[in-house]
Amino acid sequence: MEDRRARNVKLLTHRIAEFIEAFNIEGCNLLLEQRLELLADIQNEVAANPKDEALAAEFHDLLIWLEQQDAQPQDKVVELKAKYQLKLSKQKKANVAIKQYTSL
């Protein structure tokens, strides 16, 4: 596996986490697509070289690293979603109350 592709995957992973913190969903989606393309390229190389155990081990290690790195932003996404849903629920209640008040 080319070190360049693995480095790019790691760089994209860090940028994805930053975009999640900044609530930049569109940018995050673009970076996820780029990362997925790189991972698919690496996976194709591993599949094309089934006897290259070092390559397969490197890819496996990269996937384990990704799993660990993605856990934190994933938790943040769940937290942001819950906050947004709570805010949306409060807004709906306020809208209903205003509508009832104005209909009096």
C-alpha positions in Angstrom: 0.0 0.0 0.0 1.3 3.4 -0.8 2.0 5.4 2.3 0.6 8.5 0.5 -2.9 7.0 0.3 -2.8 5.9 4.0 -1.6 9.4 5.0 -4.4 10.9 2.9 -7.0 8.7 4.6 -5.7 9.8 8.0 -5.6 13.4 7.0 -9.2 13.2 5.7 -10.3 11.5 8.9 -8.9 14.4 11.0 -10.5 17.0 8.7 -13.9 15.1 8.9 -13.7 15.3 12.7 -13.0 19.0 12.5 -16.0 19.5 10.1 -18.3 17.7 12.4 -17.2 19.9 15.3 -17.9 22.9 13.1 -21.3 21.4 12.0 -20.2 21.5 8.4 -22.3 18.6 7.2 -21.9 19.3 3.4 -18.1 19.5 3.7 -18.0 16.4 5.9 -20.0 14.5 3.3 -17.5 15.5 0.6 -14.6 14.4 2.7 -16.2 11.1 3.5 -16.7 10.4 -0.2 -13.0 11.1 -0.9 -12.0 8.9 2.0 -14.2 6.1 0.8 -12.7 6.3 -2.7 -9.2 6.0 -1.2 -10.2 3.1 0.9 -11.8 1.4 -2.1 -8.5 1.9 -4.1 -6.5 0.4 -1.2 -9.0 -2.5 -0.9 -8.7 -3.3 -4.6 -4.9 -3.4 -4.3 -5.1 -5.8 -1.4 -7.6 -8.0 -3.3 -5.3 -7.9 -6.4 -2.4 -9.1 -4.2 -3.8 -11.8 -2.0 -0.3 -13.2 -1.2 1.0 -9.9 0.1 0.4 -10.4 3.8 2.2 -7.2 4.8 -0.1 -5.2 2.6 -3.2 -6.9 4.0 -1.9 -6.3 7.6 -1.3 -2.6 6.9 -4.8 -2.3 5.5 -6.2 -4.1 8.5 -4.3 -1.8 10.9 -5.6 1.3 8.9 -9.2 0.0 9.3 -8.8 -0.5 13.0 -7.3 3.0 13.3 -10.3 4.4 11.4 -12.7 2.6 13.6 -11.1 4.1 16.7 -10.9 7.6 15.2 -14.5 7.6 13.9 -15.9 6.7 17.4 -15.4 10.2 18.8 -17.0 12.1 15.9 -19.8 9.6 15.8 -20.6 10.2 19.5 -20.5 14.0 18.7 -23.0 13.5 15.8 -25.4 11.6 18.1 -25.1 14.4 20.7 -25.7 17.1 18.2 -28.7 15.3 16.8 -30.2 14.9 20.3 -29.7 18.6 21.0 -31.2 19.5 17.6 -34.3 17.3 18.2 -34.8 18.8 21.7 -34.6 22.3 20.3 -37.0 21.4 17.5 -39.4 19.9 20.0 -39.3 23.1 22.1 -39.9 25.2 19.0 -42.9 23.2 18.0 -44.4 23.5 21.5 -43.8 27.3 21.4 -45.4 27.5 18.0 -48.5 25.6 19.2 -48.7 27.9 22.3 -48.5 31.0 20.2 -51.1 29.7 17.8 -53.5 28.9 20.6 -52.9 32.3 22.2 -53.5 34.2 19.0 -56.7 32.3 18.3 -58.3 33.6 21.5 
